[in-house]
Amino acid sequence: MGKESTKTIAVNRRARHEYFVEEAFEAGIELFGTEVKSLRKGSVNLRDGWCDVSSGELVLKQVHIGPYEQGNIFNRDPMRERKLLVHRKEINRLYGLIKQQQGLTLIPLSLYFKGSLVKVQVGVCKGKKLYDKREDAAKRDAKRDIDRAMKERSR
């Protein structure tokens, strides 16, 4: 088999700011034709998205995929719940993780094409406190200052 190319559609940058990502996994997503065409144009918003296990299925909620302009009657509701395609064992494991440990949630981290298929990278995340966010910002600033100093020194 040849190497499959990946093309990123959208990245949820806010997720890494608001949460600690403890584990990430890949899942397929059930879409209709006009939704895929809309994704090819890049009209998607992952910012408020999250995942839930309901009736034994993993469901993606609050992700906005804009309607396809030429789709007319075939367009679906942009905010509808979309089923994620994951093995039953994985769903059971994730459900156990989330129910067992308080504060864990499933957040979509990125959306991308893998070959011709649309995939979602979902993270098992734990919410950050304000002091955690400040600490991350301080580390990022310190790293930026060090990189600047090294660049100046190498000139």
C-alpha positions in Angstrom: 0.0 0.0 0.0 1.1 3.5 -0.8 1.7 6.3 1.7 -1.6 8.1 2.3 -1.4 11.9 2.3 -3.0 14.0 5.0 -4.4 17.5 4.5 -5.5 19.4 7.6 -8.9 21.0 7.4 -9.2 22.7 10.8 -7.4 22.7 14.1 -9.0 23.4 17.5 -6.3 25.7 18.9 -8.5 26.7 21.8 -8.6 23.1 23.0 -4.9 23.0 23.8 -5.2 26.3 25.6 -8.2 25.3 27.7 -7.4 21.6 28.4 -4.5 19.2 29.1 -4.6 16.6 26.4 -3.9 13.3 28.1 -4.5 11.0 25.1 -5.4 11.5 21.5 -6.9 9.0 19.0 -8.2 9.0 15.4 -11.8 8.4 14.5 -13.7 8.4 11.2 -16.8 10.6 10.9 -20.1 9.9 9.3 -20.8 12.8 6.8 -23.1 13.4 3.8 -21.9 14.5 0.4 -22.5 18.2 0.7 -20.8 18.3 4.1 -17.6 16.8 2.6 -17.7 19.4 -0.2 -18.1 22.1 2.4 -15.1 20.7 4.3 -13.0 20.8 1.1 -13.8 24.6 1.1 -12.7 24.8 4.7 -16.0 26.0 6.3 -15.9 24.3 9.6 -15.6 25.5 13.3 -14.4 23.1 16.0 -14.2 25.7 18.7 -17.2 24.7 20.8 -17.2 21.0 19.8 -17.2 18.1 22.2 -17.9 14.3 22.1 -20.3 12.2 24.1 -21.2 8.5 24.3 -24.9 8.1 23.8 -26.7 4.8 23.2 -23.5 3.0 22.7 -22.2 5.3 20.0 -19.6 8.1 20.0 -21.2 11.3 18.9 -19.6 14.6 17.9 -21.7 17.6 19.1 -21.6 21.4 18.6 -19.3 21.3 15.5 -20.4 23.7 12.8 -19.9 22.6 9.2 -21.2 25.4 7.0 -23.8 24.6 4.3 -22.5 24.0 0.8 -23.5 26.9 -1.4 -24.5 24.7 -4.4 -26.1 22.1 -2.2 -29.7 23.6 -2.0 -32.1 20.8 -0.8 -29.3 18.3 0.0 -27.7 20.5 2.7 -28.1 19.3 6.3 -28.3 21.2 9.6 -24.9 22.7 10.1 -24.9 21.9 13.9 -26.3 18.4 13.7 -24.8 15.6 15.8 -22.4 13.5 13.8 -21.6 9.8 14.6 -17.9 9.0 15.0 -16.7 5.7 13.6 -14.8 3.9 16.4 -14.6 0.2 17.4 -16.9 -0.9 20.2 -14.0 -1.8 22.5 -12.6 1.7 22.1 -16.0 3.3 22.9 -16.4 1.2 26.0 -12.9 2.1 27.2 -13.5 5.8 26.6 -16.9 5.7 28.3 -15.2 4.0 31.3 -12.5 6.6 31.4 -14.9 9.5 31.3 -17.3 8.2 33.9 -14.6 6.9 36.2 -12.5 10.1 36.4 -14.1 13.4 37.1 -13.1 16.3 34.9 -12.3 14.3 31.8 -14.0 15.1 28.5 -13.6 14.3 24.8 -12.7 17.2 22.6 -12.1 17.3 18.8 -8.5 18.5 18.3 -8.3 18.5 14.5 -10.2 17.6 11.4 -8.3 16.3 8.3 -8.4 14.3 5.1 -6.5 11.0 5.1 -6.5 10.0 1.5 -10.1 10.6 0.5 -11.5 9.9 4.0 -12.3 12.6 6.6 -10.9 11.9 10.1 -11.2 13.6 13.4 -8.4 13.6 16.0 -10.2 13.4 19.4 -8.4 14.0 22.7 -9.2 12.8 26.2 -8.8 16.1 28.0 -8.8 17.5 31.5 -9.7 21.2 32.0 -7.0 23.7 33.0 -7.3 26.1 35.9 -6.4 29.7 35.5 -3.0 29.3 37.1 -2.2 26.4 34.7 -2.9 28.8 31.8 -0.6 31.5 33.3 2.1 28.9 33.8 1.9 27.8 30.2 2.0 31.4 29.0 5.1 32.0 31.1 6.9 29.0 29.7 6.0 30.0 26.2 7.3 33.5 26.8 10.6 32.2 28.3 11.1 29.8 25.4 10.6 32.7 23.0 13.1 34.9 24.8 15.7 32.1 24.8 15.2 31.5 21.1 15.6 35.2 20.4 18.8 35.4 22.5 20.2 32.3 20.7 19.3 33.8 17.3 21.0 37.1 18.2 24.0 35.4 19.5 24.5 33.3 16.3 24.6 36.4 14.1 
